[in-house]
């Protein structure tokens, strides 16, 4: 399956190498690795906890991954998203897209990240010096995702 939701860390290098080894027609592999930051605005972040609904989350990620495959000529695609308590510097998400040509791989990767930020059913809670707080949706993320809406 091209979608994994897991507690365990992942090795981006290993995942990218596996993808490129299977198909010699691949001319481009594009990846994005998201990390936990140590700041949110002015607040220091000690950790972030990501919650999700098992089953529903995988289904939604698979739907978005299938949409990327329908929009661009992809040889392969991978989404790995972690859940649980993560500390600054830890990896949260990996998106890898592979295609014969770079434009399809770049565009599909950007699409997947934009949609994961806004549509994936994950809830994030940050631990700060002032206590715990839920992370609200950001308008800038919504604007980025709007560029992918199909007209009409």
C-alpha positions as CSV (number, residue, x, y, z in Angstrom):
1,X,0.0,0.0,0.0
2,X,1.2,3.5,-0.8
3,X,-0.1,4.9,2.5
4,X,1.1,4.2,6.0
5,X,0.0,5.7,9.3
6,X,2.3,4.6,12.1
7,X,3.8,5.5,15.5
8,X,7.3,4.4,14.5
9,X,9.9,6.6,12.9
10,X,10.8,6.1,9.2
11,X,14.0,6.4,7.2
12,X,13.4,8.8,4.3
13,X,16.6,7.6,2.5
14,X,15.5,4.0,2.7
15,X,12.0,4.8,1.4
16,X,13.3,6.9,-1.5
17,X,15.9,4.2,-2.5
18,X,13.2,1.5,-2.5
19,X,11.0,3.6,-4.8
20,X,13.6,4.3,-7.4
21,X,15.0,0.7,-7.5
22,X,11.8,-0.9,-8.8
23,X,11.3,1.0,-12.1
24,X,14.1,2.1,-14.4
25,X,11.6,4.3,-16.3
26,X,11.6,6.7,-13.3
27,X,13.5,9.9,-14.1
28,X,12.4,12.0,-11.1
29,X,11.8,11.3,-7.4
30,X,10.6,14.2,-5.3
31,X,10.3,14.0,-1.5
32,X,9.1,16.1,1.4
33,X,9.8,15.3,5.0
34,X,7.9,17.3,7.7
35,X,9.6,17.8,11.1
36,X,8.3,18.9,14.5
37,X,9.5,22.5,15.1
38,X,10.5,23.8,18.5
39,X,8.6,27.1,18.1
40,X,5.0,28.0,17.2
41,X,5.0,31.7,16.9
42,X,6.6,33.0,20.1
43,X,5.8,29.8,22.1
44,X,8.5,27.2,22.7
45,X,7.2,23.7,21.9
46,X,8.2,20.8,24.1
47,X,6.4,18.2,22.1
48,X,3.4,17.6,19.8
49,X,0.9,14.9,20.0
50,X,-0.9,13.8,16.8
51,X,-4.2,12.0,17.2
52,X,-6.3,10.4,14.4
53,X,-9.2,8.0,13.8
54,X,-7.7,4.6,12.7
55,X,-9.4,3.4,9.5
56,X,-10.8,6.7,8.6
57,X,-7.4,8.3,8.4
58,X,-6.0,5.7,6.1
59,X,-9.0,5.8,3.9
60,X,-8.8,9.6,3.4
61,X,-5.0,9.4,2.7
62,X,-5.6,6.7,0.2
63,X,-8.3,8.8,-1.5
64,X,-5.9,11.8,-1.8
65,X,-3.1,9.6,-3.0
66,X,-5.4,8.1,-5.7
67,X,-6.4,11.7,-6.8
68,X,-2.7,12.6,-7.2
69,X,-2.3,9.5,-9.4
70,X,-5.3,10.5,-11.5
71,X,-4.0,14.1,-12.0
72,X,-0.3,13.3,-12.8
73,X,1.6,10.6,-14.5
74,X,3.2,8.9,-11.5
75,X,5.2,5.7,-11.5
76,X,4.9,5.5,-7.7
77,X,3.8,7.5,-4.7
78,X,4.2,7.1,-0.9
79,X,2.7,8.8,2.1
80,X,3.9,7.9,5.6
81,X,2.3,9.9,8.5
82,X,3.1,9.4,12.1
83,X,0.9,9.7,15.1
84,X,1.5,9.8,18.9
85,X,3.8,12.1,20.9
86,X,6.7,13.6,18.9
87,X,9.4,15.9,20.1
88,X,11.1,18.8,18.2
89,X,13.3,17.5,15.4
90,X,11.4,14.3,15.0
91,X,9.9,13.4,11.6
92,X,6.1,13.7,11.2
93,X,5.4,13.0,7.6
94,X,7.0,11.8,4.4
95,X,5.6,12.2,0.9
96,X,7.5,10.7,-2.1
97,X,6.4,10.9,-5.7
98,X,8.1,9.3,-8.7
99,X,7.6,9.8,-12.4
100,X,9.3,9.7,-15.7
101,X,9.6,13.5,-15.7
102,X,10.2,16.0,-12.9
103,X,7.1,18.3,-13.4
104,X,4.7,15.5,-12.6
105,X,6.7,14.5,-9.5
106,X,7.0,18.0,-8.2
107,X,3.4,19.0,-8.7
108,X,2.0,15.8,-7.2
109,X,4.3,16.1,-4.2
110,X,3.2,19.7,-3.6
111,X,-0.5,18.8,-4.0
112,X,-0.2,15.9,-1.5
113,X,1.5,18.1,1.1
114,X,-1.0,20.9,0.7
115,X,-4.0,18.5,1.1
116,X,-2.4,16.7,4.0
117,X,-2.0,20.0,5.9
118,X,-5.7,20.9,5.4
119,X,-7.7,17.7,4.8
120,X,-6.0,14.8,6.6
121,X,-8.0,13.8,9.7
122,X,-5.2,14.4,12.3
123,X,-5.5,16.6,15.4
124,X,-2.4,18.2,16.8
125,X,-1.8,19.2,20.4
126,X,1.3,21.2,21.3
127,X,2.9,21.2,24.8
128,X,4.2,24.6,25.7
129,X,5.4,26.3,28.9
130,X,1.8,27.6,29.3
131,X,0.3,24.2,29.0
132,X,-1.2,22.1,26.2
133,X,-3.1,23.6,23.3
134,X,-4.8,22.3,20.2
135,X,-3.4,23.6,16.9
136,X,-5.9,25.6,14.9
137,X,-6.1,25.5,11.1
138,X,-4.0,28.2,9.4
139,X,-5.4,30.4,6.6
140,X,-2.1,30.2,4.7
141,X,-2.5,26.4,4.5
142,X,-6.1,26.7,3.3
143,X,-5.0,29.2,0.6
144,X,-2.3,26.8,-0.5
145,X,-4.8,24.0,-0.9
146,X,-7.3,26.1,-2.8
147,X,-5.0,26.2,-5.8
148,X,-5.7,22.5,-6.3
149,X,-9.5,22.8,-6.4
150,X,-10.9,21.7,-9.7
151,X,-13.1,24.4,-11.3
152,X,-16.9,23.8,-11.4
